[in-house]
Amino acid sequence: MARKWKKNVGSNDSRRKLITALAPKSPISEQYRTIRTNIQFSSIDEEIRVIMITSSGPGEGKSTTAANLAVTFAQLGKKVLLVDADLRKPTVHHTFAANNLVGLTTVLTKQKPLDKAIIDTDEQDLYVLPSGPIPPNPAELLSSKSMEQFMEEARAHFDYIIFDTPPLLAVADPQIIAKQCDGTILVVYSERTEIEQSKKAKELLENSQSKLLGVVLNHKELKNSDYYYYYGTK
């Protein structure tokens, strides 16, 4: 039995990040649905079910993108698991106002089974697996046999699995995870992310033999609009 998310706990700022749940008809939510649709179109020849969301550096919006994308897939009636695989600076538990005492690390170290570690959110069909306690050896855990077993179990029980990972240029963890995913989305911050950083991030994904599904341009302000639009491109 999954743990229950108490939606009324936590900061308003954290909950505002889930705009696809709180304001599903907003222009920003529509852009997240566009990203979802683009992912579905990219899987004509092979099914894309396990998706990694990352960025070249910190503060570019990957975690917000991962959470909102997970919501949009759940809104299709698909069973979705959002996994916080940033085992160094996890944030998903803040977004969903949950504790981080149990999560991915406790599953990988066999302290808890997956069904006892996931959080059942108030968004129908959306489940969250926080990072769990921060380990001293994140890369070793993510490249372990336990991680392979976790992936097999998650694939068997969920329609979509979305991984929120650390920035590509910071640590090797995303490259390890990318090898086990069906595709990757790279998030860049408009007028902040440097072109060379983006190119280096793309090279790292190619070296890990990951399929780059597309790039999300985050915080692109449109003239004559009160909104920030988010969109994906190949």
N, C-alpha and C positions, 0 to 999 in steps of 0.2 A: 504494500500500500504506500503510495507516494505521500510525502509530507505536504501539508497544505500551506499555500502562500497567503499571508495575511495582508491583503491589499492596503489596509488603512495604516500600516506601519511604515515608517520611513519618511524621508523628506519629499516635499512637493517637487523639488528640482529633479530628483531621481525619477519620479513617476511621469513628469512632463516629457522625459526622453522617449516614453512609449506613446508617441503621438498617434501611431496607427491603431492603438487600442482606445485612446482617450478622445481622438478626433478623427475617426476613420474617413470622414468626407472632406477633410482638409486637402489643399493642394499638395502639401508635403507627403501626406499618406498616399496620394495618387502616384507620386513619384516612386515611392517604395513598391507599389503594386506594379509599376512599369518595370522595375528591376526584377521582380518576381516573374513577370511574363517573359522578359528577355532570357532569364535562366531556363524557363520551360522550353522556349524556342531553340535554345542552344543544345537541347538534349534529344534531338530528333533521332540520331543514330544510336546513342547510348543514354541510358537513364542517369540523370544527375540527381542524386539523393543526399549525398554527403558533401557539404559545402564549407569551405574554410573562408573566413573573413579576416583580412589582415591589412596592414598599412606599412609604409616604409619606416615611419617614425611615430613617436607618441603624440597623442592629442589631435589626431586627424579624423576621429569619429568612427573608428571601426566597431567599437562596442555598441554605440547607438545604432549603427547600421545593422549589425548582427541581430540585435534585439527586435528592431522593427521589422526586419525581413522575416524573422521567425514568426512574428504575429501575423503577417500577411499570408504566409503559407498555412497557418492554423485556421485563418478565416476562410480558407477554401475547404475546410472540413478534413484536412490532412493532420495526422498525428505527428507532432513536431517536437524534437528535443533540442533545446539550446544548451550548448556545453561551454562553460567557461574554461578554456584550456590555457588561459594566461596564468600560469602557476607561479608568477613572480609578482604581478600587480593586478590581481583579479578585481573586477568591478561589477560583474553580472548580479551578484547578490545585493549590491547597493541599488541597482535599477529595479529589482523586484522586491526590495525591502525584506530580505531574508537573512538568516544567519549563515555563516560560512563554516560551521563546525563539521559538516559532512558534505562531501562532494566527490569530484573526480579522483582526487588523491586517495580518499578512503576506499573508493571502489578499486582502484588500481593496486592498492596494497592489501586487498582482500579483507578489509575491516568491515565493510558493509556491502551487501549486494546492490545492484543497480536500482532495483525497484524500491529499496528502502532509502536510497540517497537522493532520488529526484524529487523535485518540488512540483506539486500540482497547482498551477496558477489559476486565477479567475478567468483567464482567457481560454475558452473552450478549446481542447485538443493541444494546448501548448504546455509543455513541461520543461523545467529548467534543472540543469545539473550544475551547481556552483563549482568552484575550483576545489573547495575543501581546504584544509590546512596547507599552508605553503611549505613545500618540501625542500630539503637541501640539495636535491638532485633532479630537477625538473626534466632535463633532457633524457636522463636515464630512464625515468618513469615513462615518458612518452614514447620511447623506442623499445619498451619492454614487451615481452610476450603477453603480459596482462593487458596492455593497450590493444593489441591485436584481438584478444578475446573480448574486450569491451566493445570494440568496433563491430564484431560479429553479432554480439548480443543486441547492440543498439540498432543495427540494420534489421534485425529480425523483428523488432518491436515497434519501430517508428518508420513513418513514410519519408520524413526528412530529418536530417541531423545537421545542425549548423554550429560550427566551431568558431568561437571568438578567441583569437590567439594573440600573442605578443607581436610587436612590430618586427618586420623581417630583418631590418638592419641592426637590431639590438641584440638578438640571441638566435641560436640555431633551432629553437623549438618549432617555429612555424614550418620550416623546411621538413622537419621530421613528420609533422602532422600532415603536411600537404601530400606526401607520398601515399597516405592512406585515404585521401579524400577523392571524390569524383571531379572536383573543380575548385578553383579559388577565385575570390573577388578581392581586388585591391582597392582600398579607399585612399583617396588623396584629398587634401584640403586646398580649396581654391586660393590662389595667391599666397600660399604659405609653403606647401610642399615643393621642394626644389626638383627640377627636371632630372638632374643627375641622380637624385635619390630614388625617384620613380624608376628610372632605367636600371639602376642597380637592383632594386627590388624585383623587377621583372626578370632580370638575369638569374637571380637566386631561385625564383620559381621555376624557370626553365631548367636549371641545373638539377632541381629536385624532381624533374619530370612531372610537374604539376600542370594541369590544364587551366590556363587563365581564362575564366569565363568572361571577364570584363573589368572595367574600372568604374568606380563610383566617384563622381566629382562632388565633394561635400562643401556646403556653405558657399555656394555660388549665389550671390545676391543679384536678383533681377531688378532692373530699373522699373519704376512705377509699380512696385509691388511691395507688400508688407511681409512677404514670405521669402524664405530661403528654399530654393529648389534643390533636390537631390536627384541625380539621374545616372544611369549606367550607360556605358558605351563599350563597344568591342575594340 
